[in-house]
Amino acid sequence: MNMNMHASWVKGAALASLVAASASAQVVVYDNSTTPLNAFFSTQREVGDEITIGPGWTAHSFTFEYFAENLSGNEKGRVRFYRNDGIPLEGTSSAAPGALLFESTQFDLINGNYPVSIVDLVGLNIQLPSSFTWTVKVDGLADGETFSLKLYDPPTVGSSFNDFWHFTTEGWELQQVSGLPPGAGSSFGATLIAVPEPGTMTVLGVGALALLARRRVARG
């Protein structure tokens, strides 16, 4: 199966504002919060999305969206960022999450339909690669308690493959959610704000954030 990557071009007005911004400006480099698919992926294991933001960024803040119900109050979550430099999946060139870039402190999960802002990123000076995987790891879930990441697609800034990484008993696997609208990908709702590294704003002026579509190598 070919895995198409949904890509979005930075709009002219947005690009112009980026070029005009100072090197200390906070910029939205990934945004998948505009088009909800009214679908969720539930798990008690670590799960997340591989995203592409382009080169030259230092993380400032990060927000993701989830749905939870029947929680008893002791459930905790944490966010992790990984390089995709792990072991490639058999028969593909898709490298699994590998080296850990960042791990947040634990935060309380809340019943309901909540976006969560991970303020741990502020001031941490996390230099990000052009693409990486963000995940959520949940602890304390019991039978009958639900934690789900919310699906959106397509991203309006940056890009994401139409599948996601799920840590199962067999290790990291790529999965998709079935029953989505035609052409929609299995991408989780999230927003990443970053600060450009020196020289990044100049690169933006020649269109470095215009991310071209890619395909995953067919598997199986």
C-alpha positions as CSV (number, residue, x, y, z in Angstrom):
1,M,0.0,0.0,0.0
2,N,1.3,3.5,-0.8
3,M,1.1,5.9,2.0
4,N,0.5,9.4,0.6
5,M,1.7,12.4,2.6
6,H,-0.7,15.3,2.9
7,A,1.3,18.5,2.3
8,S,0.3,22.2,2.6
9,W,1.8,25.2,0.9
10,V,2.4,28.3,3.1
11,K,0.0,30.9,1.8
12,G,1.4,34.1,0.3
13,A,0.3,36.4,3.1
14,A,1.6,34.0,5.8
15,L,4.9,33.6,4.0
16,A,5.3,37.4,3.7
17,S,4.7,37.8,7.4
18,L,7.3,35.1,8.2
19,V,9.9,36.8,6.0
20,A,9.3,40.1,7.6
21,A,9.4,38.7,11.2
22,S,12.5,39.1,13.3
23,A,14.7,36.1,14.1
24,S,13.2,36.0,17.6
25,A,9.6,35.7,16.3
26,Q,7.4,32.8,17.4
27,V,6.1,31.0,14.3
28,V,3.4,28.3,13.8
29,V,5.4,25.7,12.0
30,Y,2.9,22.9,12.2
31,D,-0.9,23.3,12.5
32,N,-3.4,20.4,12.2
33,S,-6.3,21.9,14.0
34,T,-8.6,23.3,11.3
35,T,-10.4,20.3,9.8
36,P,-11.7,17.8,12.3
37,L,-12.6,14.4,11.0
38,N,-14.9,13.6,14.0
39,A,-12.9,10.5,14.6
40,F,-10.6,9.3,17.4
41,F,-8.0,6.6,18.0
42,S,-8.1,5.0,21.4
43,T,-5.2,3.2,23.0
44,Q,-3.5,2.5,26.3
45,R,-0.1,2.5,24.6
46,E,2.2,5.2,23.3
47,V,1.0,6.7,20.1
48,G,1.9,9.6,17.9
49,D,2.4,11.3,14.5
50,E,5.4,11.8,12.3
51,I,5.3,15.5,11.0
52,T,7.5,17.6,8.8
53,I,8.2,21.3,9.6
54,G,11.2,22.1,7.4
55,P,14.8,22.9,8.7
56,G,16.0,25.5,11.1
57,W,13.5,25.6,14.0
58,T,13.8,25.6,17.8
59,A,10.6,24.4,19.6
60,H,8.7,27.0,21.7
61,S,5.4,25.4,22.6
62,F,3.2,22.5,21.6
63,T,-0.5,21.7,21.8
64,F,-2.3,18.4,21.0
65,E,-6.0,17.4,21.3
66,Y,-7.5,14.4,23.0
67,F,-10.8,13.0,24.2
68,A,-11.2,11.1,27.5
69,E,-14.1,9.6,29.4
70,N,-14.7,7.5,32.6
71,L,-11.4,8.5,34.1
72,S,-11.1,8.0,37.8
73,G,-8.6,10.9,38.4
74,N,-5.2,9.2,38.6
75,E,-4.4,9.0,34.9
76,K,-1.3,10.9,33.7
77,G,0.1,11.6,30.3
78,R,3.5,12.8,28.9
79,V,4.6,14.1,25.5
80,R,7.7,12.9,23.8
81,F,9.5,14.0,20.6
82,Y,11.7,11.4,18.8
83,R,14.0,11.5,15.8
84,N,13.0,9.0,13.2
85,D,16.3,7.3,13.2
86,G,15.2,3.9,14.7
87,I,15.1,0.5,13.0
88,P,13.4,0.7,9.6
89,L,10.2,-1.4,9.3
90,E,10.8,-4.6,7.5
91,G,10.5,-4.2,3.7
92,T,10.4,-0.4,3.9
93,S,12.6,2.6,4.3
94,S,10.3,4.1,7.0
95,A,12.5,4.5,10.1
96,A,10.7,4.1,13.5
97,P,11.0,6.6,16.3
98,G,14.5,6.3,17.8
99,A,16.5,8.9,19.7
100,L,14.5,10.9,22.3
101,L,14.6,14.6,21.7
102,F,12.3,15.7,24.5
103,E,10.1,14.3,27.2
104,S,7.6,16.5,29.1
105,T,6.7,16.2,32.8
106,Q,3.6,14.2,33.5
107,F,0.3,16.0,33.4
108,D,-3.2,15.1,34.6
109,L,-5.7,13.8,32.1
110,I,-9.2,15.2,32.3
111,N,-12.6,13.8,31.2
112,G,-13.9,15.5,28.1
113,N,-12.8,17.0,24.8
114,Y,-9.7,18.9,25.6
115,P,-6.7,20.5,23.8
116,V,-3.6,20.3,26.0
117,S,-0.7,22.8,25.8
118,I,2.6,21.4,26.9
119,V,4.3,24.5,28.5
120,D,7.4,22.4,29.3
121,L,8.7,23.4,25.9
122,V,9.0,27.1,26.7
123,G,12.6,28.1,27.1
124,L,14.0,24.6,26.6
125,N,15.8,25.5,23.4
126,I,14.9,22.2,21.7
127,Q,16.5,22.2,18.2
128,L,14.2,20.2,15.9
129,P,15.0,18.2,12.8
130,S,13.1,18.8,9.6
131,S,10.8,15.9,10.5
132,F,10.2,14.0,13.7
133,T,7.5,12.1,15.6
134,W,5.6,13.4,18.6
135,T,3.8,11.0,20.9
136,V,1.7,10.7,24.0
137,K,2.3,8.1,26.6
138,V,-0.5,7.5,29.1
139,D,-0.2,5.8,32.5
140,G,-2.9,4.7,34.9
141,L,-5.7,3.7,32.5
142,A,-7.9,0.9,33.6
143,D,-10.5,-1.2,31.9
144,G,-13.5,1.0,30.9
145,E,-11.4,4.2,30.9
146,T,-10.9,5.8,27.5
147,F,-8.1,8.0,26.1
148,S,-8.2,8.9,22.4
149,L,-6.2,11.2,20.2
150,K,-8.4,13.3,17.9
151,L,-8.0,13.1,14.1
152,Y,-7.8,16.2,11.8
153,D,-6.7,16.4,8.2
154,P,-5.2,18.0,6.2
155,P,-2.6,20.2,8.1
156,T,-2.7,23.8,7.1
157,V,1.0,24.4,8.0
158,G,3.6,21.7,7.7
159,S,2.7,18.2,6.7
160,S,2.0,14.7,8.0
161,F,1.9,11.2,6.6
162,N,-1.6,9.7,6.5
163,D,-0.6,7.0,9.0
164,F,0.7,7.2,12.6
165,W,3.2,5.4,14.9
166,H,1.8,3.0,17.6
167,F,3.9,1.2,20.1
168,T,2.5,-2.4,20.3
169,T,3.7,-5.6,21.8
170,E,5.7,-6.0,18.6
171,G,7.3,-2.6,18.9
172,W,6.7,0.4,16.7
173,E,4.1,-0.1,14.0
174,L,2.5,2.1,11.4
175,Q,-1.3,2.1,11.5
176,Q,-4.3,3.9,10.0
177,V,-7.8,4.5,11.1
178,S,-10.5,3.0,8.8
179,G,-13.7,4.6,7.8
180,L,-12.4,8.1,7.3
181,P,-13.7,10.4,4.5
182,P,-12.2,9.6,1.1
183,G,-8.7,11.1,0.8
184,A,-8.4,11.9,4.5
185,G,-5.3,10.8,6.4
186,S,-4.9,9.5,9.9
187,S,-3.2,12.6,11.4
188,F,-3.7,13.7,15.0
189,G,-4.7,17.2,16.0
190,A,-1.7,19.3,17.1
191,T,0.0,22.7,16.8
192,L,3.7,23.5,17.2
193,I,5.1,26.9,17.6
194,A,8.8,27.4,17.1
195,V,11.5,30.1,16.9
196,P,13.7,30.3,13.8
197,E,17.4,29.6,14.1
198,P,19.7,32.2,12.6
199,G,19.4,32.2,8.8
200,T,16.0,30.5,8.7
201,M,14.0,33.6,7.9
202,T,16.3,34.2,4.8
203,V,15.7,30.6,3.7
204,L,11.9,31.1,4.1
205,G,12.2,33.9,1.6
206,V,12.9,31.4,-1.2
207,G,10.2,29.1,-0.2
208,A,11.8,26.5,2.0
209,L,8.5,25.9,3.8
210,A,6.7,24.9,0.6
211,L,6.7,21.2,1.5
212,L,6.3,18.8,-1.3
213,A,4.1,15.6,-1.1
214,R,6.0,12.4,-0.3
215,R,5.0,8.8,-0.3
216,R,5.9,6.1,2.1
217,V,7.5,3.1,0.5
218,A,4.9,0.4,-0.2
219,R,4.9,-2.2,2.6
220,G,4.2,-5.9,2.4
